[in-house]
Amino acid sequence: MTTISTLFLLAGLLLFISVLASTISARLGLPLLLLFLGVGMLAGEDGIGGIVFDDFKTANLIAQLALAVILLDGGLRTDSGSFRVALKPAAVLATWGVVGTVALLGIFATWLLDVDWRLGVLLAAIVGSTDAAAVFALLRNSGVRLNERVKSTLEIESGSNDPMAILLVVVMIEVLLHPERSGVSSFAWMLLKQAGIGLLFGVVGGKVLAWLLRRLNLAEGLYALLILSGGLLIVGAANLLDGSGLLAVYVAGVIVGNRKSHATEHVLRVMDGL
């Protein structure tokens, strides 16, 4: 019981401080993510909080859940008109842009760390893609004002570069562990499968959720839970079939967000809190 109470205390305290930090962010004009990072560093084992946390599975679970919610929210707020002006440059950045970033960063990491080039490129592949959480948070909450085409390009790219990033990480792991089995055709198929299944589940799931949002008569507070649970279903189903669940939930959010209904505004307010 003591362990549970301590967990509640720590989780509640961190959440409470993070919410208050949002007011500081608005007053000082600092990105909210920067303040969250500071709270985490202070709470960690090298900070004043002294919290020791090294459970990689739990960290991965929380991160995947948070990213799914962020991408769903980003999709809900993306105007379909932005695809007409930004889809082409965003598609180039989400594919060849990721490859170019990984190549340059891989060369630098190999030189800086003095390791085998395959390890350097693997490190670059892990961190080389645009972080969707950072992009959406900065563009929507930091007061940054960009040209509409640039803003749309960044949002679409950050929400759709997941398949290429995963592909490059898997490719480098295969090259390291099984160089004799590394083939271009198998990797190309993996990329097509990731993107194809992600798009399919995103489109179908988004249309189903949009239809339910218009047809169902629920208590006001349940519409956001309907969209959130549906988004998590889409992520899980796409991932189980080796597709890109994160791409799927972003596409689903775009479809739902552009089919306005009586519950749209309430859903967006709840997503702000999440």
N, C-alpha and C positions, 0 to 999 in steps of 0.2 A: 504493500500500500504506500510505503514511503517513497518507493521508486516512482510510482505513478504520480503521486503528489508533486514530487520534484520535477518530473517531466512537464506536468501542467504548469507549474510555476515558471519554469524556464521558457516554455513555448509561449505562455501568455505574456511574459515580460518582453521577450524579443519582438512579438507581434505588436505589443503596445508601444514600444519604443519606435518600431518601424513606422507605425501609423503617425505618431507624432513627428517623425522625421520628415514626413511629406509636407508638413506646414513650413518646416525650416527650408526645405527645397524650394518651395514657392516663393518664400521671402528673399532668399539669397540668390535665386536663379541657378542653383547647382542641379545637375542631373540627379534624380532620385536614386538611380542605381549606384551612384558614387557614395551616397549616404548609407544605402543598404550594405555596400561592401565594407564601409567603415564600421558599421554596427557589428557585422560578422567578424571582422578582424579583432575588434575590442572584446567580443564575447569568446573568442577562440582560446586555445591553450597558450598562445603567446601574448594574449591580451589580459585585461584586468578581470574578465569573466572566468578564464581558466577552464573553459569547457573543452574536454578532449573528445573529439569525434573523428573516427576513422573507419566508419562502416560504409564501404563503397557501394554495397547493394542498396542500402537505404538512401544514400545520397543520389544514386542513379534513379531510383523510383521517384523520389521527390522532384528531381530535376525534370524527368520526363513528363510527370504530371503537370508541373508548373508550365513547361514549354508548350504542352498541348493546350492549356487554358489560354496562354498568351497568344498563340497562333490562331486559336478560335476567335478570340477577341479582335485580333488584327484583321482577320477575314471579315468579321461582321461589320467593321468600319471602313472597309475598302470599297470604294465606288467602282462598279463594273466599268464605268467610263474610263477609269485610269488604265485599264488593260489595253484600250485602243491606242493610247499614246505611249505606254511604257512596256508593253509585253515583249517586244523585240529586244530592246536593250537589256531588259531584266533577264530574259532567257539566255542571252549571251553571257551576262555576268554570272548567272547561276550555274553555268556549265564551264565554258572556257575561262571565265574570270576566276573561278575556284581553282582550275588546273594551273593557271598562270601564277596565282598567289601561292599555291602549294609548291610549285617549282622554285620560285624565287626564295621563299622562306626555307625550303629544304636545303638549298645551296648554302644559305646563311647559317642555318642550324648545324649543318655538317662541318662548316669551317669553324664556327664559334665553339662547339662542343667537342670537336675533334673525334667524331664517331664515324662509323660506316655510313655511306651516303643513304643506304636503305633505311637506317634508323633515323637519320635526319629528315628524310622525306616523310616517314611515318609520323614523326612529331609534327611536321608542318601540316600533314593531312588532318590530324586530329584537331588542330586549332585554326585551320586555314579558311573555313567558311564563315560567312557573316553571321553574327549572333542575332537571331530574331528578337530575343527579349530586349537586347540593348537598343536595336533599331527602333522597334515600336515604342519603347519607353521614351527614348530621346526625341523622336519625331512628334509624339503626341502629348508629352507631359513637361517638356523642358522649355517650351516657348520658342524653340527653333523654327524659323520660317524659311522654307525652301521653295524654289520653283516647283510648280505642281508636277511637272514631268519627272524631275529629279526625285521628289518625295515618293511618287508612285513607283518609280523604278527601284528605289531602295527597299520599299515595303514588299513589293512582289518578289524581288530577288531574295531577300532574307527569308521569305516564307517558302521558297521553292528550291533552295540549293541543297536541301537535305539529301536527296538521292545521290548527287555527285559527290558530296562530302563522305557519305557512307561508303560509296564505291571505292574511292581512293584509299580510305583506311583499310578496307578489306583487301584491296589489291596489294598494298604494301605488306600486310600481315602474311598474305599468301606468298609473296615474293621472298619474304624472310624465312618462312617455315617450310614451304614446298615450292622452291623455284622451278622444279621440273614440271609442275602441274599448272604453271601460270600461263594462261592463254588469253589472247585478245578477245576471241569470240565469246568465251565464258564471261568475261568482265562486261562486254557490251550487252550481253543478254541480261546480266544482273542489273545494269543501269536501266534498261528498257522495262524490266519487270518491276523494279522499285517505283519508277515514275508512272508506268502504265496502271499498275494496281492502285497506287495512291490516287491518281486522277479519277479512276473509275469509282472507287469507294467514296471519294470526295463529292463527285457529281451526283451519284445516286443517293448517298446519305444526305447531302444538302437539300435535294429536292424533296425527300421524304420529310425531313425536319421542317422545311418551309411549309409544306402542305399541312402538317400537323399543327403548326403554329397558327395557321389561319382557321383551321376547322375546329380545334378543341376549345372548349370553354372551361378554363381552369381558374383557380384562385390566382390573383396577380403575382404572388411570390413564387408560383410553381413554373411559370414560363421559362425563367432563366435556368432553373434546375433541369427542365426538359431539354433545353438546348445543350447545357453542359454535359448531362448524362449521355445524350445522343452523340456529342462530339467525342467523348471517351469511348463509346461503343465503336465509332468509326475508326479511331486510332487503333484500338485493340484488334478489330477484325482485319484491317489492312496489314498490321504488323504480323499477325498470325499466318498470313498468306505471303509473307516475305515482301510486302509492299512498303511504301513510305507512309506510315501513319501520320506523320507530322504534315506532310504535303496534303494528305487526304483531309485532315481537319481544317487546314487553312482554306482549301477549296470549298469545303462544306460551309465554312463561315462566310465566304464571299457570296455564295448562292443564297443563304438564309438572309444575310444582311441586305441584299439588293431586292428581296421580295418583301416589301414592307407589309406589316400587319399591325393590328391594334396593340400587340404586345412588344413591338420592336424597341420603343424607347425605354420601357421598364427593363427589358433584357440588357440593354446597354448600360443602364445605371448599375445593375447588379454586377455586370462584368467589370465595371470600374472598380468596385470594391474588391472583387476577387483579384 
